Amino acid sequence: MAWDVTVPDTYVDTHTEKTAVKPGVATDKAAQNNIDKGYARLASTDIFYMVAIETPGMWHDMAILLTQEISRRISTITEDIRQTTFLFRLSRLFKG
């Protein structure tokens, strides 16, 4: 399994017009740009997640899926079903 993390700044001029209308546009664009630059080949041979989270906290779908999968696996081992909640709460600690 492989992943790449990108955090697009939604407050820069190139993003503000679009993200003001629709949250998540910057994560979608950043994820697609990185996939187009070479991760598409990797995704064909490995399990690949593009983790993109906008500076105000909007998560790309793949970031959510990866967090949920990690949480599911931790919950299976620990038998604690609260893992997803813990991981998403942890992510809020890193918001600027």
Biopython code that builds the backbone (N, CA, C, O; Angstrom):
import numpy as np
from Bio.PDB.StructureBuilder import StructureBuilder

atoms = [
    (1, "MET", "N", (0.840, -1.168, 0.000)),
    (1, "MET", "CA", (0.000, 0.000, 0.000)),
    (1, "MET", "C", (0.885, 1.232, 0.000)),
    (1, "MET", "O", (1.938, 1.257, 0.638)),
    (2, "ALA", "N", (0.451, 2.243, -0.717)),
    (2, "ALA", "CA", (1.189, 3.502, -0.781)),
    (2, "ALA", "C", (0.197, 4.653, -0.719)),
    (2, "ALA", "O", (-0.969, 4.523, -1.090)),
    (3, "TRP", "N", (0.700, 5.784, -0.238)),
    (3, "TRP", "CA", (-0.137, 6.982, -0.223)),
    (3, "TRP", "C", (0.746, 8.204, -0.363)),
    (3, "TRP", "O", (1.951, 8.162, -0.118)),
    (4, "ASP", "N", (0.117, 9.284, -0.759)),
    (4, "ASP", "CA", (0.792, 10.571, -0.840)),
    (4, "ASP", "C", (-0.129, 11.586, -0.188)),
    (4, "ASP", "O", (-1.349, 11.516, -0.335)),
    (5, "VAL", "N", (0.457, 12.522, 0.525)),
    (5, "VAL", "CA", (-0.329, 13.534, 1.230)),
    (5, "VAL", "C", (-0.042, 14.902, 0.628)),
    (5, "VAL", "O", (1.113, 15.263, 0.403)),
    (6, "THR", "N", (-1.087, 15.647, 0.375)),
    (6, "THR", "CA", (-0.957, 17.028, -0.069)),
    (6, "THR", "C", (-1.991, 17.870, 0.669)),
    (6, "THR", "O", (-3.112, 17.425, 0.915)),
    (7, "VAL", "N", (-1.604, 19.077, 1.016)),
    (7, "VAL", "CA", (-2.502, 19.985, 1.741)),
    (7, "VAL", "C", (-2.577, 21.296, 0.953)),
    (7, "VAL", "O", (-1.778, 22.206, 1.176)),
    (8, "PRO", "N", (-3.537, 21.387, 0.038)),
    (8, "PRO", "CA", (-3.655, 22.620, -0.738)),
    (8, "PRO", "C", (-4.162, 23.773, 0.128)),
    (8, "PRO", "O", (-5.069, 23.603, 0.943)),
    (9, "ASP", "N", (-3.568, 24.931, -0.062)),
    (9, "ASP", "CA", (-3.961, 26.127, 0.687)),
    (9, "ASP", "C", (-5.123, 26.788, -0.020)),
    (9, "ASP", "O", (-4.947, 27.390, -1.079)),
    (10, "THR", "N", (-6.299, 26.684, 0.549)),
    (10, "THR", "CA", (-7.502, 27.216, -0.089)),
    (10, "THR", "C", (-7.570, 28.736, -0.033)),
    (10, "THR", "O", (-8.456, 29.334, -0.644)),
    (11, "TYR", "N", (-6.663, 29.361, 0.679)),
    (11, "TYR", "CA", (-6.696, 30.814, 0.814)),
    (11, "TYR", "C", (-5.821, 31.534, -0.203)),
    (11, "TYR", "O", (-5.799, 32.764, -0.224)),
    (12, "VAL", "N", (-5.098, 30.798, -1.048)),
    (12, "VAL", "CA", (-4.314, 31.454, -2.089)),
    (12, "VAL", "C", (-5.257, 31.892, -3.205)),
    (12, "VAL", "O", (-6.331, 31.319, -3.388)),
    (13, "ASP", "N", (-4.845, 32.902, -3.939)),
    (13, "ASP", "CA", (-5.708, 33.487, -4.968)),
    (13, "ASP", "C", (-6.189, 32.479, -6.003)),
    (13, "ASP", "O", (-7.307, 32.601, -6.503)),
    (14, "THR", "N", (-5.377, 31.496, -6.333)),
    (14, "THR", "CA", (-5.766, 30.530, -7.366)),
    (14, "THR", "C", (-6.903, 29.603, -6.927)),
    (14, "THR", "O", (-7.540, 28.969, -7.768)),
    (15, "HIS", "N", (-7.158, 29.520, -5.630)),
    (15, "HIS", "CA", (-8.218, 28.631, -5.138)),
    (15, "HIS", "C", (-9.441, 29.354, -4.580)),
    (15, "HIS", "O", (-10.535, 28.791, -4.596)),
    (16, "THR", "N", (-9.292, 30.554, -4.101)),
    (16, "THR", "CA", (-10.373, 31.187, -3.328)),
    (16, "THR", "C", (-11.676, 31.334, -4.104)),
    (16, "THR", "O", (-12.749, 31.129, -3.536)),
    (17, "GLU", "N", (-11.611, 31.678, -5.367)),
    (17, "GLU", "CA", (-12.842, 31.877, -6.134)),
    (17, "GLU", "C", (-13.645, 30.579, -6.234)),
    (17, "GLU", "O", (-14.866, 30.591, -6.082)),
    (18, "LYS", "N", (-12.960, 29.459, -6.489)),
    (18, "LYS", "CA", (-13.655, 28.181, -6.660)),
    (18, "LYS", "C", (-14.063, 27.561, -5.325)),
    (18, "LYS", "O", (-15.160, 27.015, -5.206)),
    (19, "THR", "N", (-13.191, 27.639, -4.323)),
    (19, "THR", "CA", (-13.521, 27.007, -3.032)),
    (19, "THR", "C", (-14.583, 27.778, -2.269)),
    (19, "THR", "O", (-15.251, 27.215, -1.401)),
    (20, "ALA", "N", (-14.749, 29.061, -2.578)),
    (20, "ALA", "CA", (-15.820, 29.830, -1.934)),
    (20, "ALA", "C", (-17.184, 29.354, -2.403)),
    (20, "ALA", "O", (-18.169, 29.461, -1.672)),
    (21, "VAL", "N", (-17.242, 28.826, -3.625)),
    (21, "VAL", "CA", (-18.494, 28.341, -4.197)),
    (21, "VAL", "C", (-18.744, 26.888, -3.830)),
    (21, "VAL", "O", (-19.870, 26.503, -3.512)),
    (22, "LYS", "N", (-17.678, 26.074, -3.875)),
    (22, "LYS", "CA", (-17.831, 24.640, -3.609)),
    (22, "LYS", "C", (-16.650, 24.131, -2.801)),
    (22, "LYS", "O", (-15.545, 24.026, -3.334)),
    (23, "PRO", "N", (-16.851, 23.813, -1.530)),
    (23, "PRO", "CA", (-15.767, 23.247, -0.715)),
    (23, "PRO", "C", (-15.279, 21.933, -1.317)),
    (23, "PRO", "O", (-16.066, 21.151, -1.850)),
    (24, "GLY", "N", (-13.989, 21.706, -1.224)),
    (24, "GLY", "CA", (-13.422, 20.460, -1.718)),
    (24, "GLY", "C", (-12.817, 20.552, -3.103)),
    (24, "GLY", "O", (-12.163, 19.613, -3.557)),
    (25, "VAL", "N", (-13.026, 21.670, -3.783)),
    (25, "VAL", "CA", (-12.484, 21.822, -5.132)),
    (25, "VAL", "C", (-10.962, 21.731, -5.113)),
    (25, "VAL", "O", (-10.371, 21.101, -5.990)),
    (26, "ALA", "N", (-10.333, 22.342, -4.140)),
    (26, "ALA", "CA", (-8.864, 22.333, -4.067)),
    (26, "ALA", "C", (-8.329, 20.926, -3.810)),
    (26, "ALA", "O", (-7.292, 20.555, -4.359)),
    (27, "THR", "N", (-9.020, 20.140, -2.986)),
    (27, "THR", "CA", (-8.554, 18.765, -2.742)),
    (27, "THR", "C", (-8.700, 17.921, -3.998)),
    (27, "THR", "O", (-7.818, 17.126, -4.326)),
    (28, "ASP", "N", (-9.811, 18.094, -4.698)),
    (28, "ASP", "CA", (-10.016, 17.339, -5.939)),
    (28, "ASP", "C", (-8.944, 17.674, -6.965)),
    (28, "ASP", "O", (-8.385, 16.781, -7.601)),
    (29, "LYS", "N", (-8.657, 18.966, -7.125)),
    (29, "LYS", "CA", (-7.653, 19.399, -8.101)),
    (29, "LYS", "C", (-6.258, 18.904, -7.711)),
    (29, "LYS", "O", (-5.522, 18.401, -8.560)),
    (30, "ALA", "N", (-5.892, 19.042, -6.443)),
    (30, "ALA", "CA", (-4.574, 18.608, -5.980)),
    (30, "ALA", "C", (-4.406, 17.101, -6.138)),
    (30, "ALA", "O", (-3.356, 16.636, -6.581)),
    (31, "ALA", "N", (-5.424, 16.345, -5.782)),
    (31, "ALA", "CA", (-5.364, 14.892, -5.915)),
    (31, "ALA", "C", (-5.211, 14.494, -7.376)),
    (31, "ALA", "O", (-4.376, 13.652, -7.707)),
    (32, "GLN", "N", (-6.002, 15.089, -8.243)),
    (32, "GLN", "CA", (-5.935, 14.738, -9.668)),
    (32, "GLN", "C", (-4.593, 15.131, -10.272)),
    (32, "GLN", "O", (-4.041, 14.384, -11.079)),
    (33, "ASN", "N", (-4.059, 16.293, -9.895)),
    (33, "ASN", "CA", (-2.745, 16.717, -10.395)),
    (33, "ASN", "C", (-1.661, 15.716, -10.017)),
    (33, "ASN", "O", (-0.829, 15.354, -10.849)),
    (34, "ASN", "N", (-1.669, 15.270, -8.773)),
    (34, "ASN", "CA", (-0.650, 14.309, -8.329)),
    (34, "ASN", "C", (-0.811, 12.956, -9.004)),
    (34, "ASN", "O", (0.178, 12.315, -9.359)),
    (35, "ILE", "N", (-2.032, 12.528, -9.180)),
    (35, "ILE", "CA", (-2.281, 11.252, -9.876)),
    (35, "ILE", "C", (-1.806, 11.358, -11.318)),
    (35, "ILE", "O", (-1.174, 10.436, -11.833)),
    (36, "ASP", "N", (-2.106, 12.477, -11.973)),
    (36, "ASP", "CA", (-1.689, 12.681, -13.365)),
    (36, "ASP", "C", (-0.172, 12.728, -13.510)),
    (36, "ASP", "O", (0.354, 12.362, -14.562)),
    (37, "LYS", "N", (0.538, 13.171, -12.479)),
    (37, "LYS", "CA", (1.990, 13.302, -12.552)),
    (37, "LYS", "C", (2.737, 11.986, -12.341)),
    (37, "LYS", "O", (3.967, 11.990, -12.301)),
    (38, "GLY", "N", (2.058, 10.902, -12.210)),
    (38, "GLY", "CA", (2.775, 9.642, -12.110)),
    (38, "GLY", "C", (2.190, 8.619, -11.167)),
    (38, "GLY", "O", (2.602, 7.459, -11.190)),
    (39, "TYR", "N", (1.238, 9.016, -10.334)),
    (39, "TYR", "CA", (0.678, 8.043, -9.411)),
    (39, "TYR", "C", (-0.312, 7.102, -10.073)),
    (39, "TYR", "O", (-0.648, 6.063, -9.505)),
    (40, "ALA", "N", (-0.783, 7.444, -11.261)),
    (40, "ALA", "CA", (-1.724, 6.568, -11.961)),
    (40, "ALA", "C", (-1.079, 5.211, -12.227)),
    (40, "ALA", "O", (-1.732, 4.177, -12.087)),
    (41, "ARG", "N", (0.203, 5.207, -12.611)),
    (41, "ARG", "CA", (0.910, 3.952, -12.861)),
    (41, "ARG", "C", (1.041, 3.141, -11.579)),
    (41, "ARG", "O", (0.847, 1.925, -11.583)),
    (42, "LEU", "N", (1.368, 3.810, -10.495)),
    (42, "LEU", "CA", (1.495, 3.136, -9.203)),
    (42, "LEU", "C", (0.156, 2.537, -8.779)),
    (42, "LEU", "O", (0.106, 1.429, -8.245)),
    (43, "ALA", "N", (-0.918, 3.270, -9.016)),
    (43, "ALA", "CA", (-2.248, 2.801, -8.630)),
    (43, "ALA", "C", (-2.657, 1.543, -9.395)),
    (43, "ALA", "O", (-3.523, 0.796, -8.939)),
    (44, "SER", "N", (-2.048, 1.305, -10.544)),
    (44, "SER", "CA", (-2.404, 0.109, -11.309)),
    (44, "SER", "C", (-1.718, -1.146, -10.767)),
    (44, "SER", "O", (-2.136, -2.260, -11.080)),
    (45, "THR", "N", (-0.662, -0.973, -9.950)),
    (45, "THR", "CA", (0.058, -2.132, -9.415)),
    (45, "THR", "C", (-0.053, -2.282, -7.906)),
    (45, "THR", "O", (0.206, -3.362, -7.374)),
    (46, "ASP", "N", (-0.432, -1.221, -7.213)),
    (46, "ASP", "CA", (-0.503, -1.232, -5.755)),
    (46, "ASP", "C", (-1.822, -0.633, -5.279)),
    (46, "ASP", "O", (-2.547, -0.001, -6.048)),
    (47, "ILE", "N", (-2.114, -0.838, -4.016)),
    (47, "ILE", "CA", (-3.228, -0.125, -3.396)),
    (47, "ILE", "C", (-2.715, 1.278, -3.116)),
    (47, "ILE", "O", (-1.746, 1.450, -2.376)),
    (48, "PHE", "N", (-3.346, 2.263, -3.692)),
    (48, "PHE", "CA", (-2.856, 3.638, -3.586)),
    (48, "PHE", "C", (-3.968, 4.567, -3.128)),
    (48, "PHE", "O", (-5.097, 4.495, -3.612)),
    (49, "TYR", "N", (-3.632, 5.440, -2.187)),
    (49, "TYR", "CA", (-4.559, 6.458, -1.712)),
    (49, "TYR", "C", (-3.911, 7.829, -1.858)),
    (49, "TYR", "O", (-2.780, 8.039, -1.422)),
    (50, "MET", "N", (-4.625, 8.748, -2.465)),
    (50, "MET", "CA", (-4.180, 10.133, -2.549)),
    (50, "MET", "C", (-4.865, 10.867, -1.412)),
    (50, "MET", "O", (-6.084, 11.041, -1.426)),
    (51, "VAL", "N", (-4.092, 11.297, -0.430)),
    (51, "VAL", "CA", (-4.644, 11.975, 0.745)),
    (51, "VAL", "C", (-4.488, 13.474, 0.530)),
    (51, "VAL", "O", (-3.376, 14.001, 0.541)),
    (52, "ALA", "N", (-5.611, 14.152, 0.336)),
    (52, "ALA", "CA", (-5.602, 15.599, 0.162)),
    (52, "ALA", "C", (-6.579, 16.202, 1.165)),
    (52, "ALA", "O", (-7.744, 15.810, 1.234)),
    (53, "ILE", "N", (-6.085, 17.152, 1.932)),
    (53, "ILE", "CA", (-6.912, 17.809, 2.951)),
    (53, "ILE", "C", (-6.686, 19.313, 2.825)),
    (53, "ILE", "O", (-5.557, 19.788, 2.953)),
    (54, "GLU", "N", (-7.757, 20.058, 2.573)),
    (54, "GLU", "CA", (-7.643, 21.507, 2.439)),
    (54, "GLU", "C", (-7.283, 22.127, 3.788)),
    (54, "GLU", "O", (-7.587, 21.558, 4.836)),
    (55, "THR", "N", (-6.643, 23.283, 3.761)),
    (55, "THR", "CA", (-6.218, 23.932, 4.999)),
    (55, "THR", "C", (-7.359, 24.171, 5.987)),
    (55, "THR", "O", (-7.118, 24.067, 7.190)),
    (56, "PRO", "N", (-8.600, 24.488, 5.555)),
    (56, "PRO", "CA", (-9.665, 24.624, 6.563)),
    (56, "PRO", "C", (-10.238, 23.290, 7.040)),
    (56, "PRO", "O", (-11.080, 23.262, 7.938)),
    (57, "GLY", "N", (-9.780, 22.180, 6.440)),
    (57, "GLY", "CA", (-10.190, 20.882, 6.958)),
    (57, "GLY", "C", (-11.034, 20.018, 6.056)),
    (57, "GLY", "O", (-11.416, 18.927, 6.479)),
    (58, "MET", "N", (-11.352, 20.427, 4.845)),
    (58, "MET", "CA", (-12.133, 19.606, 3.919)),
    (58, "MET", "C", (-11.262, 18.454, 3.424)),
    (58, "MET", "O", (-10.154, 18.678, 2.937)),
    (59, "TRP", "N", (-11.760, 17.223, 3.546)),
    (59, "TRP", "CA", (-11.009, 16.021, 3.177)),
    (59, "TRP", "C", (-11.449, 15.527, 1.805)),
    (59, "TRP", "O", (-12.634, 15.558, 1.474)),
    (60, "HIS", "N", (-10.482, 15.069, 1.009)),
    (60, "HIS", "CA", (-10.775, 14.399, -0.253)),
    (60, "HIS", "C", (-11.335, 13.012, 0.074)),
    (60, "HIS", "O", (-11.019, 12.443, 1.119)),
    (61, "ASP", "N", (-12.150, 12.482, -0.804)),
    (61, "ASP", "CA", (-12.780, 11.170, -0.574)),
    (61, "ASP", "C", (-11.774, 10.061, -0.269)),
    (61, "ASP", "O", (-12.028, 9.210, 0.584)),
    (62, "MET", "N", (-10.635, 10.065, -0.961)),
    (62, "MET", "CA", (-9.641, 9.010, -0.728)),
    (62, "MET", "C", (-9.032, 9.113, 0.664)),
    (62, "MET", "O", (-8.692, 8.092, 1.261)),
    (63, "ALA", "N", (-8.886, 10.323, 1.192)),
    (63, "ALA", "CA", (-8.361, 10.504, 2.549)),
    (63, "ALA", "C", (-9.327, 9.919, 3.574)),
    (63, "ALA", "O", (-8.915, 9.299, 4.555)),
    (64, "ILE", "N", (-10.603, 10.126, 3.333)),
    (64, "ILE", "CA", (-11.622, 9.575, 4.229)),
    (64, "ILE", "C", (-11.614, 8.049, 4.162)),
    (64, "ILE", "O", (-11.664, 7.376, 5.191)),
    (65, "LEU", "N", (-11.550, 7.508, 2.944)),
    (65, "LEU", "CA", (-11.533, 6.051, 2.788)),
    (65, "LEU", "C", (-10.324, 5.420, 3.472)),
    (65, "LEU", "O", (-10.449, 4.383, 4.123)),
    (66, "LEU", "N", (-9.160, 6.038, 3.327)),
    (66, "LEU", "CA", (-7.962, 5.497, 3.968)),
    (66, "LEU", "C", (-8.099, 5.520, 5.486)),
    (66, "LEU", "O", (-7.778, 4.535, 6.152)),
    (67, "THR", "N", (-8.567, 6.622, 6.031)),
    (67, "THR", "CA", (-8.749, 6.733, 7.484)),
    (67, "THR", "C", (-9.755, 5.708, 7.992)),
    (67, "THR", "O", (-9.554, 5.101, 9.044)),
    (68, "GLN", "N", (-10.828, 5.518, 7.251)),
    (68, "GLN", "CA", (-11.825, 4.521, 7.644)),
    (68, "GLN", "C", (-11.259, 3.105, 7.591)),
    (68, "GLN", "O", (-11.558, 2.286, 8.461)),
    (69, "GLU", "N", (-10.443, 2.809, 6.579)),
    (69, "GLU", "CA", (-9.855, 1.475, 6.465)),
    (69, "GLU", "C", (-8.857, 1.212, 7.590)),
    (69, "GLU", "O", (-8.854, 0.131, 8.179)),
    (70, "ILE", "N", (-8.023, 2.187, 7.887)),
    (70, "ILE", "CA", (-7.081, 2.044, 9.003)),
    (70, "ILE", "C", (-7.850, 1.845, 10.302)),
    (70, "ILE", "O", (-7.495, 0.995, 11.119)),
    (71, "SER", "N", (-8.891, 2.623, 10.484)),
    (71, "SER", "CA", (-9.722, 2.518, 11.695)),
    (71, "SER", "C", (-10.372, 1.148, 11.810)),
    (71, "SER", "O", (-10.411, 0.554, 12.888)),
    (72, "ARG", "N", (-10.883, 0.652, 10.681)),
    (72, "ARG", "CA", (-11.530, -0.669, 10.684)),
    (72, "ARG", "C", (-10.540, -1.749, 11.105)),
    (72, "ARG", "O", (-10.867, -2.638, 11.892)),
    (73, "ARG", "N", (-9.333, -1.657, 10.571)),
    (73, "ARG", "CA", (-8.319, -2.673, 10.900)),
    (73, "ARG", "C", (-7.882, -2.578, 12.364)),
    (73, "ARG", "O", (-7.690, -3.599, 13.024)),
    (74, "ILE", "N", (-7.726, -1.360, 12.866)),
    (74, "ILE", "CA", (-7.375, -1.191, 14.283)),
    (74, "ILE", "C", (-8.496, -1.728, 15.160)),
    (74, "ILE", "O", (-8.243, -2.411, 16.152)),
    (75, "SER", "N", (-9.737, -1.418, 14.791)),
    (75, "SER", "CA", (-10.890, -1.889, 15.565)),
    (75, "SER", "C", (-10.971, -3.409, 15.588)),
    (75, "SER", "O", (-11.339, -3.996, 16.606)),
    (76, "THR", "N", (-10.632, -4.049, 14.474)),
    (76, "THR", "CA", (-10.644, -5.512, 14.414)),
    (76, "THR", "C", (-9.654, -6.103, 15.407)),
    (76, "THR", "O", (-9.945, -7.098, 16.070)),
    (77, "ILE", "N", (-8.492, -5.489, 15.503)),
    (77, "ILE", "CA", (-7.456, -5.996, 16.401)),
    (77, "ILE", "C", (-7.763, -5.661, 17.860)),
    (77, "ILE", "O", (-7.629, -6.514, 18.738)),
    (78, "THR", "N", (-8.175, -4.419, 18.115)),
    (78, "THR", "CA", (-8.369, -3.978, 19.495)),
    (78, "THR", "C", (-9.777, -4.235, 20.030)),
    (78, "THR", "O", (-10.017, -4.168, 21.236)),
    (79, "GLU", "N", (-10.703, -4.531, 19.116)),
    (79, "GLU", "CA", (-12.123, -4.693, 19.457)),
    (79, "GLU", "C", (-12.718, -3.410, 20.029)),
    (79, "GLU", "O", (-13.700, -3.457, 20.770)),
    (80, "ASP", "N", (-12.133, -2.277, 19.693)),
    (80, "ASP", "CA", (-12.643, -0.975, 20.113)),
    (80, "ASP", "C", (-13.208, -0.276, 18.880)),
    (80, "ASP", "O", (-12.459, 0.131, 17.992)),
    (81, "ILE", "N", (-14.535, -0.140, 18.832)),
    (81, "ILE", "CA", (-15.192, 0.390, 17.635)),
    (81, "ILE", "C", (-15.093, 1.913, 17.519)),
    (81, "ILE", "O", (-15.620, 2.488, 16.567)),
    (82, "ARG", "N", (-14.440, 2.566, 18.453)),
    (82, "ARG", "CA", (-14.343, 4.034, 18.430)),
    (82, "ARG", "C", (-13.133, 4.542, 17.645)),
    (82, "ARG", "O", (-12.883, 5.747, 17.637)),
    (83, "GLN", "N", (-12.386, 3.675, 16.996)),
    (83, "GLN", "CA", (-11.143, 4.082, 16.341)),
    (83, "GLN", "C", (-11.338, 5.145, 15.265)),
    (83, "GLN", "O", (-10.529, 6.068, 15.168)),
    (84, "THR", "N", (-12.383, 5.039, 14.462)),
    (84, "THR", "CA", (-12.619, 6.037, 13.419)),
    (84, "THR", "C", (-12.808, 7.411, 14.039)),
    (84, "THR", "O", (-12.246, 8.396, 13.559)),
    (85, "THR", "N", (-13.588, 7.479, 15.091)),
    (85, "THR", "CA", (-13.802, 8.747, 15.779)),
    (85, "THR", "C", (-12.486, 9.300, 16.302)),
    (85, "THR", "O", (-12.217, 10.495, 16.173)),
    (86, "PHE", "N", (-11.672, 8.443, 16.886)),
    (86, "PHE", "CA", (-10.379, 8.893, 17.423)),
    (86, "PHE", "C", (-9.480, 9.452, 16.327)),
    (86, "PHE", "O", (-8.860, 10.499, 16.515)),
    (87, "LEU", "N", (-9.398, 8.770, 15.185)),
    (87, "LEU", "CA", (-8.519, 9.221, 14.110)),
    (87, "LEU", "C", (-8.997, 10.545, 13.508)),
    (87, "LEU", "O", (-8.181, 11.418, 13.211)),
    (88, "PHE", "N", (-10.299, 10.699, 13.329)),
    (88, "PHE", "CA", (-10.791, 11.963, 12.789)),
    (88, "PHE", "C", (-10.625, 13.098, 13.802)),
    (88, "PHE", "O", (-10.366, 14.235, 13.407)),
    (89, "ARG", "N", (-10.767, 12.817, 15.073)),
    (89, "ARG", "CA", (-10.511, 13.841, 16.100)),
    (89, "ARG", "C", (-9.039, 14.236, 16.116)),
    (89, "ARG", "O", (-8.706, 15.414, 16.246)),
    (90, "LEU", "N", (-8.169, 13.255, 15.986)),
    (90, "LEU", "CA", (-6.742, 13.526, 15.940)),
    (90, "LEU", "C", (-6.394, 14.455, 14.790)),
    (90, "LEU", "O", (-5.538, 15.329, 14.930)),
    (91, "SER", "N", (-7.046, 14.273, 13.670)),
    (91, "SER", "CA", (-6.760, 15.119, 12.505)),
    (91, "SER", "C", (-7.093, 16.582, 12.783)),
    (91, "SER", "O", (-6.450, 17.473, 12.228)),
    (92, "ARG", "N", (-8.070, 16.842, 13.618)),
    (92, "ARG", "CA", (-8.434, 18.226, 13.956)),
    (92, "ARG", "C", (-7.346, 18.921, 14.771)),
    (92, "ARG", "O", (-7.256, 20.148, 14.759)),
    (93, "LEU", "N", (-6.528, 18.157, 15.470)),
    (93, "LEU", "CA", (-5.447, 18.762, 16.254)),
    (93, "LEU", "C", (-4.405, 19.421, 15.374)),
    (93, "LEU", "O", (-3.702, 20.328, 15.818)),
    (94, "PHE", "N", (-4.294, 18.975, 14.127)),
    (94, "PHE", "CA", (-3.255, 19.468, 13.234)),
    (94, "PHE", "C", (-3.712, 20.619, 12.348)),
    (94, "PHE", "O", (-2.931, 21.132, 11.546)),
    (95, "LYS", "N", (-4.966, 21.025, 12.487)),
    (95, "LYS", "CA", (-5.451, 22.155, 11.695)),
    (95, "LYS", "C", (-4.854, 23.443, 12.240)),
    (95, "LYS", "O", (-4.763, 23.647, 13.450)),
    (96, "GLY", "N", (-4.453, 24.295, 11.324)),
    (96, "GLY", "CA", (-3.809, 25.551, 11.721)),
    (96, "GLY", "C", (-4.752, 26.638, 12.087)),
    (96, "GLY", "O", (-4.322, 27.737, 12.436)),
]
sb = StructureBuilder()
sb.init_structure("model")
sb.init_model(0)
sb.init_chain("A")
sb.init_seg("    ")
for serial, (resi, resn, name, xyz) in enumerate(atoms, 1):
    if name == "N":
        sb.init_residue(resn, " ", resi, " ")
    sb.init_atom(name, np.array(xyz, "f"), 0.0, 1.0, " ", f" {name:<3s}", serial, name[0])
structure = sb.get_structure()
